Amino acid sequence: MKKILLDTLNSNKQEYIDYLKELVSIKTEDVGHGILGGFEKEGQEYIEKLANSIGFSVNRQEMSEDLIKKAKDIYKEGSLGHNYDDRYNLICKYSDNLPGKTIVFNGHVDTMPPGDIKKWRYNPYCATEDKGKLYGLGTADMKSGLIASILAVKLIKDSGLNIPGNIKVMSVVDEEGGGNGTINAVMNGIDGDYCVICEPSEKDIIIAHMGFVFFEVEVKGVSLHCGSKWEGVNAIEKAMLLLQDIKELEHNWLMKYKHALLPPPTINLGVINGGTAGSTVPDKCVFNLCVHFLPNTMSYEQVVDDITKVIMTRADGDLWLKDNKPEINIYQSGLGFEMDKQSEFIVNTQKILEETLERKLNIKGSTAGNDARLMKNLAKIPTLILGPGSIEQCHAIDEYVEIQEYLDSILMYASLILNL
């Protein structure tokens, strides 16, 4: 069976590459992390047409702010206030009506914007082959994984084999805005026996990733000419007091929390804004933090409580801040994800893929969060991350995927379908 798949893959190699090139050349980026909308529609239309031609039944699933709000209330997952005009998920189903398990493949069609296009050597909106790599926006994150999951069914059919179970491919929108597409699908009801998140896994199997919480903190002051600075309150300097204690919290976490597959928790100061001129005492300072925390050993509630306590305790020790408390807003969050390395799904997947590729696959964790957390924590489906590309290429200038890695992923997904 492996030889049949390999021979078919090699015979149809350019055709399979061309499908990916066509999707990469379609603009599907989010606008303002999805808050202002997104351009996924044309990409979804392409995927729907391709899936239908292979024999999938395809359902369009409209996005619902009410469902995102419900998930936010229940699970602390979801980003509110996004624009969903012309944005919808696709749920693609395939079955040969044979007894077997249901495997769900999860991928997102949206990308981040390319940034300064002048810095790109290759046109981000035109897939370009060069020396065994395919360049273009979304090649790694994650159009190659999404297309590979659909083409895995085509590879099996092109090889004259039957699908021994049910396949679902989720092509979701608004992942880059915090995972709202998959949240919407889960809240609508998505089931299966196993789930593969087709994000880049760097030729290995990922079974854990960090959770994340984004904070915006606003500190108020009193503005006037700096010649009389002592009569005002410098909001930037007050913010610096808070940031010193936040840095100390990060150090304490570093000493306390350890994980076999993941780095220690971090607190990143990503943005700080305040003031209007060097001659003016600033009356406001706003800073943004991103916290990455460990699954299982840390919780969303704990992270929020720790950050809030540190800020408010320091504020209580300051004559100005104790009566003019900083305002804390959480504007995006996602839980951590982890699977048991010894679970049947992980053990069997590793065995199948090592036999397929004839090489060792490592089990590891990822610093980057993705929709694996949603499929395991909310949908309660055993989940792993397996896909072409490198995390280092995500959101990068001259993003690329190795073409052979993309083809290997089609083969890997087909092997999982046939053997799980």
N, C-alpha and C positions, 0 to 999 in steps of 0.2 A: 504493500500500500504506500509506503514511504517513497519507493522508487517511482511509482505512478504519479504521485503528487509532484515530486521533483522534476520529472520529465515534462509534465504539463506546465509547471511554473516556468521552466526554462524556455519552453516553446512559445509561451504567451508573455514573456517578460516585458517586451516593449509595450504591448497593449496595456498591461497592468501599470506600468510607469506612466503611460499617457493619461490614464484616468486621474492619477494623482496630480500630474502637471495641470490638467484642466481645472481641478478644484483649487489648486494653489493660485491660479491666475484669476480667480474670482475674488473680488473684494468682500470680506465678511467681518470687518473689524467692528469692535464696540466703540461707542462714542462716550467719553467721560465715564469709563468703567461701567457702561450700560445705563447710567442714570439718564443720559441724553438720548439713548437709543442704540441702534446697531444696524449694520448692513448685511445681516445674515441671509436675507430672503433669497437672493439669487443662488447662493451656495446651497441652501436647503432645496431649492428647486432642482439643482443639478443632482444632488444626492437622491432625491425622490425618484427622478427619472432613471438613474443608474440602478437603484435598488429594485424598482419595478421591472426593469429589463432582465434582471437576474431571477426574478420570481418571488421577491418579497411582497407581502401586503404592507402598505405604508399608510399610517394615520398621522395626520397633522394634529398637533396638540397645542391649543392656544395657551398663552401665558396668563396667569391669574394673580393679580396683586393680593387678593383675599387669601389665596393659598400660601403665598409667601409670608404674609402677616401671621397666618395660623402657625406655620412652621417656626417663625420667629418667637411666637409666644410659647410654643410647646418645647421646641428643641434648641432654642437660641441659635438658629440657623436662618439665614436669609437677609437680603439687603433690600430695604423698602424704597419706594419712590422711583422705580425705574420706568423708562418709557418702552412700551412693548408694541408700538406701532410696527406692523409688518414683520413681527418676530414670533416664531413658533418653533416648537420641538417637532422632531419626526420620531415616531416609534415604528421601526421596521421589523416585521415578523416573518420567519421562514420555517416551514415544517414539511417533512415528507410523510407525516402521519405515522411515524414509526415510534415504538416505545423508547424512551430515553429521557435524559435530563434536559432542563432548559438552561442554556448559557446566555447570559446577557453581556453584550459588549457596549461599553459606555464611552462616547467621545463627544467633544464639543467642536462645532463648526466655526465659532467666533474666534477672532484673534485680537491681540492688542494692536493699536496703530503702530506704524513703522518708525515713528519719530522723524528725525531729520533725514529725508530721503537722499539728500546730497552726500551723506556719509556712507550710503550703500554703494558697494561696487557693482552689485547685481540689482536689477529692477525688482523691488519687493513684490510687485503685482504681475510678474511674468516669470513663471518657473523656468529656471535655467540649469541645464545639466553641464557639469564641468568636473572632469577628473574623478568620476565615481560618486559625485555628490549632486544633490538637487537643492538649488538655492531658491529662496522665496519666502515671503511672509506666511507663517503657518506651516512650513514644511515639517518642523519638529513638533511644534505646539499648535495643534496636533492633528493636522489634516492627514498626515501619513498613517497614523494609527487608526483614525476613523475610516479612511478608505480601505486600509488593509483588512479591517474586520468585515467589511461588506464583501471584499474580493475573496476572503477565505471561503465563503459559501460558493462563489463563482468557481474558485479553484477546484473545490470538491466536485461540483457539477461538471466542469470541463474535463475532469478526470474520469467521469463516468461512474462516480460513487454516490451512495445515498447519504442523506443527512440523518443520523440515528437519534433524532431528538428535535428539540425546538430551539431556534435561534432568535434572539431579539437584539437589534442594534439600535441604540439610542443616539440620535444626532441632536444634541441640545444646543440651545443658545445661551448667551449671558453667563457663561462660565467665568469669564474674566472679570465679571462684575460681582463675583462672590459665590458662584454656583447656583444661581437662581433657576437655571434651566433644569438641572437635575432635581433640585428641590421641588419644582413644579411637577415633574414626572413622578417623583416618589409620592407626593401628596395626592396625586391622581390615582396612585396604585400601580406599582410596577413589581412584578414578582419573578422569581427564578431560583434555580438551585445554586448557580455560581455566577460571579460577575468578574469580568476583566475590564479594568480601566485602561484604555489604550494610550495613556500618556507616556512620554519618554521614560524608559527605565534603564538605559545605558547597557543593553544586552544582558541584563539580570532581572531578577524578580524582586519587586519592592512590596513589603508587607507592613510598612509603618510610615507615617508622616506626622509632622508637627501640627499642632493646632495653632490658631492665630486669632489675635484680637487687635483691632485698630482703635486707638484712643485719640480724641482731639481735646486738648486742655486749653482753656482761655483764662488768662490772668489779667486782672484790671489794675490800673494805676491812676495817677493824677498828672495831667500834662501841663507844662508851662515852659518858659524859656530856661535853658540849662544854666544860665547865669545865676539863677536862684534855685538850683536843683534841690536843695534841702527842703524847700517848701512843697515840692511835688513828691510823687511816688513813681519810681522807675519800674514799669511792669516787666521789662526784660530782666532786670536784676532780680526781681521777685521770682520770675520763672526759673532763673538759674539756681536759686535756692532749692526749688522743688526738684530740678533735674539732678542735682547732686545726690539727693536722697534716693531718687529713682535709680541712679547708677549703683548706689550701694545695695539696693534691693536685687538688681541683676547679679551682683557679686555673691550675695547670699544664696540666691537660687543656684548659681554655678557650683557652689560648695555642697549644696544639699541634694540636688536632683541629678540622677545618672540614668542612662539608658544604653542597652547593649548595641542598638542599631542607629541611634540618633545622637546628635550633639546636645549639649546642655541648653536650657532655655535662654532666650536672649530678649533684650529690650532695645529696640533701635529708635533713636531720635531721627526721624526722616525729614521733618519740615519744621522750621521755626520762623515766624513772621512777627514783626513788631516795629513800631516807630515810623517816623516820617522824615526825620532829618537829624543830623548829628547835633544840631543846636537845640533840639527839643526833647524834653523828657517824655518818653513814650507812655501813653495811657492804656495801652493794650498790647499783650503778647500772646500769640497762639502757637502752640507746638503740637505736632502729631507724632504719636508713637506707634510702632508695630511690635507686639509681643508674640514671640513664637514659644509655645509651651509643649511639654511632653504629654503624650497620650497616657491614659490610665493613672499615672502617678500625680498628674495635675489636672485640674478641672477648669472650665470656663469661669465658674463662680469664684473659685479660689483666686484666679488671675485678676479678675475684676476687683475682688475684695482687697487683695494685696496692693494693687496699684492705688486704689482709692484711699486705703488706710495710710499709705506712705505720704500721699499728697496732702491729705487732710491733717495728719499728725504734724507735718512740717508747717502747715498753714496755722495751726493752733499755737505754734511757738513763735509766731511773728506778729508784731503789734498791728500791722496793716492787714495781713492776710486773714487773721482770725476773725475779723469783722467783714472782710470782703473775700469770701471763699472763692477759690478757683472753680470754674464750671467744667465738668467732665462729661464728654459725650462719646459713646461707642458707636462708630459708624460702619463697622464691618467686623464679622467674626466667623470662625469656623472651628469645629471641634477637631481633635486629633484622631488618628486612625491607626489601628494595629490589629494584626491577625496572629494567631498562635502559629509559630514556625512548624510545630508538629501536627497541625490540623491535617485532616485527610485531604482537603483541597490543595493545600500548599505542597504537601509531600507528593501527591499524585501528579500535580502540575510540573513540579521540578523533574520528576522521573520521566514523564512524557516528553518534555522539551529537551532534556539532555539526550534522550535517545533519538529525537528528531534532528537535532543540530550536531550531535556527536561531539559535544563539548560540555564543560562544567558551567552551570549557572549558579551564581551566588545569590543568597538571600540577604537583602539589605533594607535600609530605611532611606527616607528622603526628607530633606529640609523643607521642600516645597509642598504645600497643601494642595489637594485637588478633590475631585468628586468621589474618591474612594471612601472618604469619611461618611458621605451621604448614603451611599449604597450599603455600607455595613451598619452604620449607626441608626439610620432612619428606616431603610428598606429591610434591614436585618438579613441581607444576603452575604454569604461568604465571598470575600472580595480580595483581589490582588491587583497590582499595577504592573503592566507588561506592555511595552510598546517601543517602536523605533525612535531613535534620536537620543540626544543628550539634554539633560536639564540645563546645561550651560548654554545651549542654543535658544532656549526659551526667552523671548522678548529681547533678542540680541540683534545687532546690526549684522547683515549678511547671514541671516538664519539659514541653516541647511540641515538636511538629513542624508546620511549615507544611503545610496540607492540599494546596496546589497542588504543593508539592515532592514530597509522597508520590505524588500522581497522576502527576507527571512521571517518577518512578522506575519506576512500572509501565510506562509508555511506553518508557523507556530500556531496561529489561530485555527487553521484548518486541522492540525493535529489534535488540538484540544477538543474541537468539536467532535472529531471521530473517536477519540479515546476516553474522554471523560464520561 
